[in-house]
Amino acid sequence: MQSDTPRTPYELLGGDPAVAALVARFYDLMDEEPAFAPLRRMHAADLAPMRDKLTDWLAGWLGGPQRYHDRPDAACIGSVHAPYAIDLAMRDQWLLCMFRALDEIGAPDEAKSRIRPPLAAMAEMLRNR
């Protein structure tokens, strides 16, 4: 029996395992690819706390469990990014890294088509230069 309820991007992507894989690949690309060095320099040396936070945040943002908001270190995404110079080039670098991570984890096409436009809108919203 098929449900009339549309699946969330979180479900389309594959739930927690896929979100964790996406975040891991995103930060691995930042560490491995010289093209993402400027983006990497915006982050702390130890990415483990960011990997954990982004996994929780992204799961909720995609329509899954809202764990991020229960964290004692939860903060508004705008205020977290406000201190950083996010210009067009940095926005595009972040998007390229995230979109490439989506491709490399084998995200289904339907998930990518649902996730990419709001990711781009969010990245543009965070642009402050």
N, CA, C and O atoms as CSV, one atom per row, in Angstrom:
chain,resi,resn,atom,element,x,y,z
A,1,MET,N,N,0.848,-1.176,0.000
A,1,MET,CA,C,0.000,0.000,0.000
A,1,MET,C,C,0.891,1.235,0.000
A,1,MET,O,O,1.808,1.345,0.814
A,2,GLN,N,N,0.622,2.159,-0.908
A,2,GLN,CA,C,1.434,3.365,-1.044
A,2,GLN,C,C,0.794,4.500,-0.259
A,2,GLN,O,O,-0.425,4.671,-0.277
A,3,SER,N,N,1.618,5.264,0.424
A,3,SER,CA,C,1.132,6.383,1.219
A,3,SER,C,C,0.982,7.618,0.336
A,3,SER,O,O,1.742,7.803,-0.615
A,4,ASP,N,N,-0.001,8.464,0.653
A,4,ASP,CA,C,-0.171,9.730,-0.051
A,4,ASP,C,C,0.743,10.814,0.527
A,4,ASP,O,O,0.863,11.900,-0.041
A,5,THR,N,N,1.370,10.521,1.630
A,5,THR,CA,C,2.250,11.484,2.270
A,5,THR,C,C,3.561,11.558,1.501
A,5,THR,O,O,4.233,10.542,1.320
A,6,PRO,N,N,3.933,12.766,1.042
A,6,PRO,CA,C,5.207,12.876,0.327
A,6,PRO,C,C,6.380,12.542,1.243
A,6,PRO,O,O,6.367,12.854,2.434
A,7,ARG,N,N,7.372,11.917,0.676
A,7,ARG,CA,C,8.561,11.584,1.451
A,7,ARG,C,C,9.401,12.840,1.634
A,7,ARG,O,O,9.486,13.679,0.738
A,8,THR,N,N,10.014,12.959,2.792
A,8,THR,CA,C,10.880,14.105,3.064
A,8,THR,C,C,12.213,13.924,2.343
A,8,THR,O,O,12.573,12.807,1.974
A,9,PRO,N,N,12.943,15.014,2.143
A,9,PRO,CA,C,14.289,14.866,1.588
A,9,PRO,C,C,15.160,13.947,2.441
A,9,PRO,O,O,15.998,13.216,1.914
A,10,TYR,N,N,14.962,13.984,3.752
A,10,TYR,CA,C,15.688,13.106,4.670
A,10,TYR,C,C,15.425,11.639,4.311
A,10,TYR,O,O,16.356,10.838,4.235
A,11,GLU,N,N,14.160,11.297,4.094
A,11,GLU,CA,C,13.807,9.926,3.733
A,11,GLU,C,C,14.325,9.569,2.340
A,11,GLU,O,O,14.846,8.474,2.129
A,12,LEU,N,N,14.181,10.493,1.396
A,12,LEU,CA,C,14.659,10.239,0.036
A,12,LEU,C,C,16.164,9.997,0.001
A,12,LEU,O,O,16.656,9.166,-0.762
A,13,LEU,N,N,16.885,10.738,0.839
A,13,LEU,CA,C,18.336,10.599,0.881
A,13,LEU,C,C,18.748,9.254,1.466
A,13,LEU,O,O,19.732,8.658,1.026
A,14,GLY,N,N,17.994,8.770,2.464
A,14,GLY,CA,C,18.318,7.486,3.076
A,14,GLY,C,C,18.433,7.545,4.582
A,14,GLY,O,O,18.975,6.625,5.194
A,15,GLY,N,N,17.931,8.618,5.199
A,15,GLY,CA,C,17.908,8.712,6.654
A,15,GLY,C,C,19.265,9.004,7.267
A,15,GLY,O,O,20.174,9.504,6.605
A,16,ASP,N,N,19.382,8.681,8.546
A,16,ASP,CA,C,20.597,8.997,9.314
A,16,ASP,C,C,21.889,8.479,8.690
A,16,ASP,O,O,22.871,9.219,8.651
A,17,PRO,N,N,21.931,7.231,8.197
A,17,PRO,CA,C,23.205,6.766,7.620
A,17,PRO,C,C,23.645,7.611,6.430
A,17,PRO,O,O,24.832,7.899,6.276
A,18,ALA,N,N,22.698,8.006,5.595
A,18,ALA,CA,C,23.043,8.806,4.420
A,18,ALA,C,C,23.443,10.226,4.810
A,18,ALA,O,O,24.371,10.786,4.227
A,19,VAL,N,N,22.758,10.809,5.781
A,19,VAL,CA,C,23.122,12.159,6.242
A,19,VAL,C,C,24.531,12.130,6.834
A,19,VAL,O,O,25.336,13.020,6.558
A,20,ALA,N,N,24.831,11.125,7.637
A,20,ALA,CA,C,26.176,11.002,8.217
A,20,ALA,C,C,27.224,10.818,7.123
A,20,ALA,O,O,28.311,11.390,7.208
A,21,ALA,N,N,26.911,10.030,6.103
A,21,ALA,CA,C,27.848,9.826,4.996
A,21,ALA,C,C,28.053,11.118,4.218
A,21,ALA,O,O,29.171,11.422,3.802
A,22,LEU,N,N,26.983,11.876,4.018
A,22,LEU,CA,C,27.082,13.156,3.311
A,22,LEU,C,C,27.988,14.119,4.062
A,22,LEU,O,O,28.875,14.733,3.469
A,23,VAL,N,N,27.769,14.249,5.343
A,23,VAL,CA,C,28.584,15.160,6.151
A,23,VAL,C,C,30.039,14.699,6.171
A,23,VAL,O,O,30.951,15.515,6.039
A,24,ALA,N,N,30.254,13.412,6.334
A,24,ALA,CA,C,31.629,12.889,6.348
A,24,ALA,C,C,32.326,13.188,5.028
A,24,ALA,O,O,33.475,13.629,5.020
A,25,ARG,N,N,31.643,12.951,3.915
A,25,ARG,CA,C,32.273,13.195,2.616
A,25,ARG,C,C,32.506,14.687,2.394
A,25,ARG,O,O,33.532,15.077,1.835
A,26,PHE,N,N,31.576,15.513,2.821
A,26,PHE,CA,C,31.707,16.966,2.704
A,26,PHE,C,C,32.984,17.450,3.401
A,26,PHE,O,O,33.780,18.181,2.811
A,27,TYR,N,N,33.172,17.042,4.642
A,27,TYR,CA,C,34.365,17.486,5.379
A,27,TYR,C,C,35.628,16.788,4.889
A,27,TYR,O,O,36.709,17.375,4.929
A,28,ASP,N,N,35.511,15.550,4.430
A,28,ASP,CA,C,36.679,14.879,3.849
A,28,ASP,C,C,37.147,15.608,2.594
A,28,ASP,O,O,38.348,15.782,2.388
A,29,LEU,N,N,36.210,16.032,1.761
A,29,LEU,CA,C,36.574,16.785,0.564
A,29,LEU,C,C,37.292,18.078,0.931
A,29,LEU,O,O,38.270,18.463,0.290
A,30,MET,N,N,36.794,18.741,1.968
A,30,MET,CA,C,37.447,19.968,2.437
A,30,MET,C,C,38.888,19.702,2.853
A,30,MET,O,O,39.780,20.504,2.579
A,31,ASP,N,N,39.103,18.588,3.504
A,31,ASP,CA,C,40.449,18.222,3.971
A,31,ASP,C,C,41.356,17.767,2.827
A,31,ASP,O,O,42.564,17.998,2.869
A,32,GLU,N,N,40.792,17.128,1.817
A,32,GLU,CA,C,41.584,16.467,0.786
A,32,GLU,C,C,41.840,17.314,-0.457
A,32,GLU,O,O,42.900,17.189,-1.071
A,33,GLU,N,N,40.919,18.151,-0.832
A,33,GLU,CA,C,40.976,18.848,-2.107
A,33,GLU,C,C,41.553,20.250,-1.972
A,33,GLU,O,O,40.987,21.077,-1.257
A,34,PRO,N,N,42.657,20.536,-2.636
A,34,PRO,CA,C,43.235,21.885,-2.583
A,34,PRO,C,C,42.246,22.971,-3.026
A,34,PRO,O,O,42.318,24.102,-2.547
A,35,ALA,N,N,41.338,22.639,-3.923
A,35,ALA,CA,C,40.360,23.626,-4.389
A,35,ALA,C,C,39.464,24.134,-3.263
A,35,ALA,O,O,38.907,25.228,-3.351
A,36,PHE,N,N,39.328,23.330,-2.201
A,36,PHE,CA,C,38.472,23.721,-1.080
A,36,PHE,C,C,39.278,24.269,0.101
A,36,PHE,O,O,38.734,24.433,1.193
A,37,ALA,N,N,40.552,24.552,-0.102
A,37,ALA,CA,C,41.411,25.047,0.986
A,37,ALA,C,C,40.882,26.334,1.609
A,37,ALA,O,O,40.905,26.447,2.834
A,38,PRO,N,N,40.403,27.316,0.834
A,38,PRO,CA,C,39.870,28.525,1.481
A,38,PRO,C,C,38.677,28.217,2.387
A,38,PRO,O,O,38.549,28.803,3.462
A,39,LEU,N,N,37.827,27.323,1.970
A,39,LEU,CA,C,36.685,26.908,2.786
A,39,LEU,C,C,37.171,26.188,4.041
A,39,LEU,O,O,36.654,26.421,5.133
A,40,ARG,N,N,38.148,25.327,3.888
A,40,ARG,CA,C,38.692,24.579,5.031
A,40,ARG,C,C,39.286,25.506,6.067
A,40,ARG,O,O,39.154,25.260,7.266
A,41,ARG,N,N,39.950,26.591,5.617
A,41,ARG,CA,C,40.581,27.540,6.546
A,41,ARG,C,C,39.568,28.269,7.422
A,41,ARG,O,O,39.938,28.828,8.454
A,42,MET,N,N,38.321,28.272,7.033
A,42,MET,CA,C,37.274,28.918,7.832
A,42,MET,C,C,36.850,28.056,9.025
A,42,MET,O,O,36.094,28.507,9.885
A,43,HIS,N,N,37.336,26.835,9.068
A,43,HIS,CA,C,36.923,25.881,10.099
A,43,HIS,C,C,38.058,25.610,11.075
A,43,HIS,O,O,39.229,25.828,10.763
A,44,ALA,N,N,37.700,25.139,12.242
A,44,ALA,CA,C,38.678,24.772,13.263
A,44,ALA,C,C,39.529,23.596,12.785
A,44,ALA,O,O,39.134,22.846,11.892
A,45,ALA,N,N,40.691,23.452,13.392
A,45,ALA,CA,C,41.583,22.348,13.021
A,45,ALA,C,C,40.901,21.000,13.225
A,45,ALA,O,O,41.040,20.100,12.397
A,46,ASP,N,N,40.174,20.861,14.312
A,46,ASP,CA,C,39.470,19.614,14.618
A,46,ASP,C,C,38.039,19.728,14.087
A,46,ASP,O,O,37.228,20.485,14.621
A,47,LEU,N,N,37.743,18.977,13.045
A,47,LEU,CA,C,36.416,19.021,12.441
A,47,LEU,C,C,35.393,18.121,13.132
A,47,LEU,O,O,34.210,18.171,12.793
A,48,ALA,N,N,35.817,17.310,14.082
A,48,ALA,CA,C,34.893,16.359,14.713
A,48,ALA,C,C,33.662,17.040,15.309
A,48,ALA,O,O,32.547,16.571,15.080
A,49,PRO,N,N,33.824,18.136,16.069
A,49,PRO,CA,C,32.609,18.772,16.595
A,49,PRO,C,C,31.684,19.299,15.498
A,49,PRO,O,O,30.462,19.228,15.628
A,50,MET,N,N,32.262,19.825,14.421
A,50,MET,CA,C,31.439,20.331,13.320
A,50,MET,C,C,30.746,19.197,12.578
A,50,MET,O,O,29.598,19.334,12.156
A,51,ARG,N,N,31.437,18.089,12.423
A,51,ARG,CA,C,30.803,16.936,11.769
A,51,ARG,C,C,29.559,16.511,12.556
A,51,ARG,O,O,28.506,16.241,11.979
A,52,ASP,N,N,29.699,16.459,13.859
A,52,ASP,CA,C,28.600,16.058,14.731
A,52,ASP,C,C,27.449,17.067,14.658
A,52,ASP,O,O,26.288,16.680,14.527
A,53,LYS,N,N,27.772,18.351,14.743
A,53,LYS,CA,C,26.734,19.390,14.707
A,53,LYS,C,C,26.025,19.417,13.362
A,53,LYS,O,O,24.796,19.469,13.303
A,54,LEU,N,N,26.805,19.381,12.275
A,54,LEU,CA,C,26.178,19.455,10.961
A,54,LEU,C,C,25.317,18.223,10.690
A,54,LEU,O,O,24.269,18.337,10.055
A,55,THR,N,N,25.731,17.072,11.149
A,55,THR,CA,C,24.914,15.868,10.968
A,55,THR,C,C,23.563,16.045,11.650
A,55,THR,O,O,22.525,15.763,11.053
A,56,ASP,N,N,23.569,16.511,12.897
A,56,ASP,CA,C,22.306,16.725,13.610
A,56,ASP,C,C,21.476,17.819,12.952
A,56,ASP,O,O,20.268,17.666,12.776
A,57,TRP,N,N,22.126,18.922,12.589
A,57,TRP,CA,C,21.399,20.043,11.995
A,57,TRP,C,C,20.799,19.635,10.648
A,57,TRP,O,O,19.623,19.884,10.385
A,58,LEU,N,N,21.608,19.013,9.806
A,58,LEU,CA,C,21.176,18.652,8.468
A,58,LEU,C,C,20.044,17.623,8.506
A,58,LEU,O,O,19.114,17.698,7.704
A,59,ALA,N,N,20.116,16.672,9.425
A,59,ALA,CA,C,19.033,15.687,9.542
A,59,ALA,C,C,17.700,16.395,9.791
A,59,ALA,O,O,16.702,16.087,9.141
A,60,GLY,N,N,17.685,17.331,10.721
A,60,GLY,CA,C,16.458,18.071,11.016
A,60,GLY,C,C,16.021,18.960,9.872
A,60,GLY,O,O,14.833,19.030,9.556
A,61,TRP,N,N,16.974,19.644,9.242
A,61,TRP,CA,C,16.680,20.554,8.136
A,61,TRP,C,C,16.068,19.798,6.959
A,61,TRP,O,O,15.239,20.342,6.230
A,62,LEU,N,N,16.475,18.555,6.781
A,62,LEU,CA,C,15.963,17.725,5.692
A,62,LEU,C,C,14.625,17.064,6.021
A,62,LEU,O,O,14.051,16.372,5.179
A,63,GLY,N,N,14.128,17.273,7.237
A,63,GLY,CA,C,12.832,16.714,7.613
A,63,GLY,C,C,12.904,15.495,8.504
A,63,GLY,O,O,11.898,14.820,8.723
A,64,GLY,N,N,14.085,15.209,9.018
A,64,GLY,CA,C,14.258,14.076,9.924
A,64,GLY,C,C,14.216,14.514,11.376
A,64,GLY,O,O,13.649,15.558,11.698
A,65,PRO,N,N,14.813,13.720,12.251
A,65,PRO,CA,C,14.793,14.034,13.688
A,65,PRO,C,C,15.397,15.405,13.977
A,65,PRO,O,O,16.410,15.787,13.390
A,66,GLN,N,N,14.770,16.129,14.877
A,66,GLN,CA,C,15.180,17.489,15.221
A,66,GLN,C,C,16.175,17.505,16.392
A,66,GLN,O,O,15.997,18.262,17.346
A,67,ARG,N,N,17.200,16.688,16.320
A,67,ARG,CA,C,18.163,16.575,17.420
A,67,ARG,C,C,18.973,17.851,17.659
A,67,ARG,O,O,19.320,18.160,18.799
A,68,TYR,N,N,19.269,18.577,16.609
A,68,TYR,CA,C,20.134,19.750,16.759
A,68,TYR,C,C,19.561,20.739,17.764
A,68,TYR,O,O,20.294,21.287,18.587
A,69,HIS,N,N,18.271,20.967,17.700
A,69,HIS,CA,C,17.640,21.971,18.557
A,69,HIS,C,C,17.626,21.567,20.031
A,69,HIS,O,O,17.403,22.413,20.898
A,70,ASP,N,N,17.859,20.306,20.323
A,70,ASP,CA,C,17.942,19.835,21.705
A,70,ASP,C,C,19.360,19.912,22.262
A,70,ASP,O,O,19.578,19.657,23.446
A,71,ARG,N,N,20.311,20.260,21.421
A,71,ARG,CA,C,21.714,20.315,21.845
A,71,ARG,C,C,21.962,21.585,22.668
A,71,ARG,O,O,21.391,22.636,22.374
A,72,PRO,N,N,22.802,21.491,23.687
A,72,PRO,CA,C,23.126,22.706,24.447
A,72,PRO,C,C,23.943,23.714,23.629
A,72,PRO,O,O,23.977,24.898,23.963
A,73,ASP,N,N,24.594,23.254,22.571
A,73,ASP,CA,C,25.402,24.147,21.736
A,73,ASP,C,C,24.664,24.587,20.468
A,73,ASP,O,O,25.283,25.126,19.550
A,74,ALA,N,N,23.347,24.361,20.410
A,74,ALA,CA,C,22.567,24.766,19.246
A,74,ALA,C,C,22.547,26.288,19.144
A,74,ALA,O,O,22.474,26.994,20.149
A,75,ALA,N,N,22.613,26.770,17.918
A,75,ALA,CA,C,22.565,28.213,17.668
A,75,ALA,C,C,21.915,28.449,16.314
A,75,ALA,O,O,21.842,27.548,15.479
A,76,CYS,N,N,21.453,29.656,16.110
A,76,CYS,CA,C,20.864,30.060,14.838
A,76,CYS,C,C,21.935,30.021,13.757
A,76,CYS,O,O,23.042,30.520,13.958
A,77,ILE,N,N,21.611,29.432,12.617
A,77,ILE,CA,C,22.590,29.277,11.546
A,77,ILE,C,C,23.139,30.627,11.084
A,77,ILE,O,O,24.319,30.735,10.752
A,78,GLY,N,N,22.300,31.643,11.061
A,78,GLY,CA,C,22.756,32.965,10.652
A,78,GLY,C,C,23.781,33.548,11.609
A,78,GLY,O,O,24.787,34.111,11.178
A,79,SER,N,N,23.534,33.417,12.890
A,79,SER,CA,C,24.473,33.978,13.871
A,79,SER,C,C,25.780,33.195,13.913
A,79,SER,O,O,26.838,33.771,14.166
A,80,VAL,N,N,25.717,31.906,13.671
A,80,VAL,CA,C,26.930,31.084,13.651
A,80,VAL,C,C,27.850,31.508,12.506
A,80,VAL,O,O,29.071,31.515,12.660
A,81,HIS,N,N,27.274,31.856,11.371
A,81,HIS,CA,C,28.067,32.191,10.192
A,81,HIS,C,C,28.371,33.680,10.057
A,81,HIS,O,O,29.216,34.059,9.246
A,82,ALA,N,N,27.707,34.523,10.825
A,82,ALA,CA,C,27.885,35.975,10.705
A,82,ALA,C,C,29.335,36.449,10.841
A,82,ALA,O,O,29.726,37.375,10.130
A,83,PRO,N,N,30.146,35.859,11.717
A,83,PRO,CA,C,31.519,36.364,11.858
A,83,PRO,C,C,32.441,36.061,10.663
A,83,PRO,O,O,33.535,36.619,10.572
A,84,TYR,N,N,32.013,35.202,9.766
A,84,TYR,CA,C,32.864,34.775,8.655
A,84,TYR,C,C,32.542,35.556,7.390
A,84,TYR,O,O,31.382,35.862,7.112
A,85,ALA,N,N,33.572,35.871,6.633
A,85,ALA,CA,C,33.393,36.566,5.359
A,85,ALA,C,C,32.920,35.561,4.308
A,85,ALA,O,O,33.703,34.771,3.780
A,86,ILE,N,N,31.632,35.613,4.023
A,86,ILE,CA,C,31.047,34.696,3.047
A,86,ILE,C,C,30.641,35.524,1.836
A,86,ILE,O,O,29.606,36.190,1.830
A,87,ASP,N,N,31.486,35.463,0.811
A,87,ASP,CA,C,31.217,36.182,-0.423
A,87,ASP,C,C,30.733,35.189,-1.486
A,87,ASP,O,O,30.515,34.013,-1.195
A,88,LEU,N,N,30.571,35.671,-2.704
A,88,LEU,CA,C,30.094,34.785,-3.776
A,88,LEU,C,C,31.002,33.578,-3.967
A,88,LEU,O,O,30.531,32.452,-4.130
A,89,ALA,N,N,32.309,33.826,-3.945
A,89,ALA,CA,C,33.257,32.726,-4.160
A,89,ALA,C,C,33.162,31.683,-3.048
A,89,ALA,O,O,33.190,30.483,-3.319
A,90,MET,N,N,33.048,32.136,-1.802
A,90,MET,CA,C,32.954,31.195,-0.678
A,90,MET,C,C,31.619,30.457,-0.716
A,90,MET,O,O,31.560,29.256,-0.455
A,91,ARG,N,N,30.562,31.173,-1.038
A,91,ARG,CA,C,29.252,30.523,-1.178
A,91,ARG,C,C,29.327,29.419,-2.228
A,91,ARG,O,O,28.876,28.297,-1.998
A,92,ASP,N,N,29.902,29.751,-3.382
A,92,ASP,CA,C,29.979,28.780,-4.470
A,92,ASP,C,C,30.883,27.603,-4.121
A,92,ASP,O,O,30.617,26.470,-4.522
A,93,GLN,N,N,31.952,27.872,-3.373
A,93,GLN,CA,C,32.855,26.796,-2.967
A,93,GLN,C,C,32.140,25.826,-2.018
A,93,GLN,O,O,32.279,24.609,-2.139
A,94,TRP,N,N,31.376,26.382,-1.079
A,94,TRP,CA,C,30.618,25.547,-0.143
A,94,TRP,C,C,29.613,24.685,-0.911
A,94,TRP,O,O,29.498,23.483,-0.672
A,95,LEU,N,N,28.891,25.318,-1.833
A,95,LEU,CA,C,27.899,24.573,-2.615
A,95,LEU,C,C,28.551,23.492,-3.464
A,95,LEU,O,O,28.055,22.366,-3.520
A,96,LEU,N,N,29.645,23.817,-4.119
A,96,LEU,CA,C,30.342,22.818,-4.928
A,96,LEU,C,C,30.777,21.632,-4.075
A,96,LEU,O,O,30.630,20.480,-4.485
A,97,CYS,N,N,31.303,21.911,-2.908
A,97,CYS,CA,C,31.743,20.845,-2.004
A,97,CYS,C,C,30.544,19.985,-1.567
A,97,CYS,O,O,30.627,18.756,-1.578
A,98,MET,N,N,29.445,20.624,-1.188
A,98,MET,CA,C,28.265,19.882,-0.738
A,98,MET,C,C,27.626,19.113,-1.891
A,98,MET,O,O,27.232,17.960,-1.718
A,99,PHE,N,N,27.519,19.735,-3.061
A,99,PHE,CA,C,26.920,19.049,-4.204
A,99,PHE,C,C,27.785,17.874,-4.644
A,99,PHE,O,O,27.270,16.820,-5.016
A,100,ARG,N,N,29.084,18.059,-4.599
A,100,ARG,CA,C,29.980,16.955,-4.953
A,100,ARG,C,C,29.850,15.817,-3.941
A,100,ARG,O,O,29.850,14.646,-4.321
A,101,ALA,N,N,29.739,16.156,-2.659
A,101,ALA,CA,C,29.539,15.129,-1.635
A,101,ALA,C,C,28.241,14.366,-1.890
A,101,ALA,O,O,28.207,13.143,-1.754
A,102,LEU,N,N,27.177,15.073,-2.258
A,102,LEU,CA,C,25.911,14.404,-2.592
A,102,LEU,C,C,26.114,13.404,-3.731
A,102,LEU,O,O,25.632,12.273,-3.673
A,103,ASP,N,N,26.828,13.835,-4.758
A,103,ASP,CA,C,27.095,12.940,-5.888
A,103,ASP,C,C,27.925,11.737,-5.457
A,103,ASP,O,O,27.627,10.601,-5.827
A,104,GLU,N,N,28.964,11.995,-4.676
A,104,GLU,CA,C,29.908,10.937,-4.333
A,104,GLU,C,C,29.362,9.906,-3.360
A,104,GLU,O,O,29.858,8.781,-3.310
A,105,ILE,N,N,28.348,10.273,-2.586
A,105,ILE,CA,C,27.744,9.255,-1.704
A,105,ILE,C,C,26.669,8.466,-2.447
A,105,ILE,O,O,26.078,7.537,-1.895
A,106,GLY,N,N,26.420,8.842,-3.697
A,106,GLY,CA,C,25.413,8.127,-4.481
A,106,GLY,C,C,23.993,8.497,-4.125
A,106,GLY,O,O,23.095,7.659,-4.202
A,107,ALA,N,N,23.777,9.749,-3.734
A,107,ALA,CA,C,22.423,10.196,-3.392
A,107,ALA,C,C,21.506,9.990,-4.596
A,107,ALA,O,O,21.898,10.271,-5.728
A,108,PRO,N,N,20.296,9.505,-4.359
A,108,PRO,CA,C,19.352,9.326,-5.450
A,108,PRO,C,C,19.047,10.657,-6.152
A,108,PRO,O,O,19.044,11.711,-5.517
A,109,ASP,N,N,18.795,10.600,-7.447
A,109,ASP,CA,C,18.516,11.813,-8.219
A,109,ASP,C,C,17.354,12.610,-7.641
A,109,ASP,O,O,17.422,13.837,-7.584
A,110,GLU,N,N,16.296,11.940,-7.214
A,110,GLU,CA,C,15.144,12.651,-6.647
A,110,GLU,C,C,15.545,13.404,-5.382
A,110,GLU,O,O,15.091,14.525,-5.156
A,111,ALA,N,N,16.388,12.795,-4.563
A,111,ALA,CA,C,16.857,13.475,-3.352
A,111,ALA,C,C,17.683,14.701,-3.732
A,111,ALA,O,O,17.490,15.780,-3.172
A,112,LYS,N,N,18.597,14.536,-4.680
A,112,LYS,CA,C,19.447,15.666,-5.088
A,112,LYS,C,C,18.605,16.804,-5.660
A,112,LYS,O,O,18.865,17.973,-5.374
A,113,SER,N,N,17.603,16.470,-6.460
A,113,SER,CA,C,16.782,17.521,-7.064
A,113,SER,C,C,15.944,18.255,-6.016
A,113,SER,O,O,15.599,19.421,-6.208
A,114,ARG,N,N,15.617,17.590,-4.922
A,114,ARG,CA,C,14.857,18.228,-3.839
A,114,ARG,C,C,15.761,19.001,-2.882
A,114,ARG,O,O,15.329,19.989,-2.287
A,115,ILE,N,N,17.004,18.564,-2.731
A,115,ILE,CA,C,17.902,19.142,-1.733
A,115,ILE,C,C,18.708,20.318,-2.292
A,115,ILE,O,O,18.927,21.300,-1.583
A,116,ARG,N,N,19.145,20.236,-3.528
A,116,ARG,CA,C,20.052,21.262,-4.065
A,116,ARG,C,C,19.463,22.674,-4.078
A,116,ARG,O,O,20.144,23.597,-3.632
A,117,PRO,N,N,18.240,22.895,-4.560
A,117,PRO,CA,C,17.738,24.281,-4.570
A,117,PRO,C,C,17.650,24.926,-3.176
A,117,PRO,O,O,18.067,26.074,-3.024
A,118,PRO,N,N,17.125,24.234,-2.158
A,118,PRO,CA,C,17.112,24.894,-0.851
A,118,PRO,C,C,18.511,25.067,-0.249
A,118,PRO,O,O,18.741,26.019,0.497
A,119,LEU,N,N,19.452,24.161,-0.562
A,119,LEU,CA,C,20.836,24.371,-0.114
A,119,LEU,C,C,21.397,25.641,-0.734
A,119,LEU,O,O,22.059,26.429,-0.058
A,120,ALA,N,N,21.133,25.838,-2.013
A,120,ALA,CA,C,21.618,27.043,-2.690
A,120,ALA,C,C,20.982,28.293,-2.093
A,120,ALA,O,O,21.659,29.303,-1.900
A,121,ALA,N,N,19.694,28.232,-1.800
A,121,ALA,CA,C,19.010,29.378,-1.191
A,121,ALA,C,C,19.583,29.683,0.192
A,121,ALA,O,O,19.773,30.847,0.546
A,122,MET,N,N,19.855,28.643,0.964
A,122,MET,CA,C,20.424,28.843,2.290
A,122,MET,C,C,21.818,29.451,2.188
A,122,MET,O,O,22.147,30.381,2.925
A,123,ALA,N,N,22.640,28.931,1.278
A,123,ALA,CA,C,23.995,29.455,1.117
A,123,ALA,C,C,23.943,30.931,0.715
A,123,ALA,O,O,24.747,31.736,1.184
A,124,GLU,N,N,23.011,31.273,-0.138
A,124,GLU,CA,C,22.863,32.679,-0.529
A,124,GLU,C,C,22.422,33.526,0.652
A,124,GLU,O,O,22.897,34.651,0.814
A,125,MET,N,N,21.528,33.012,1.473
A,125,MET,CA,C,21.063,33.739,2.656
A,125,MET,C,C,22.219,34.023,3.618
A,125,MET,O,O,22.229,35.057,4.287
A,126,LEU,N,N,23.190,33.111,3.688
A,126,LEU,CA,C,24.319,33.286,4.608
A,126,LEU,C,C,25.402,34.205,4.044
A,126,LEU,O,O,26.298,34.631,4.773
A,127,ARG,N,N,25.321,34.508,2.753
A,127,ARG,CA,C,26.316,35.392,2.134
A,127,ARG,C,C,26.191,36.770,2.764
A,127,ARG,O,O,25.104,37.344,2.831
A,128,ASN,N,N,27.323,37.289,3.224
A,128,ASN,CA,C,27.323,38.594,3.907
A,128,ASN,C,C,28.330,39.576,3.305
A,128,ASN,O,O,28.583,40.631,3.888
A,129,ARG,N,N,28.887,39.255,2.189
A,129,ARG,CA,C,29.838,40.157,1.513
A,129,ARG,C,C,29.474,40.236,0.049
A,129,ARG,O,O,30.137,40.937,-0.715
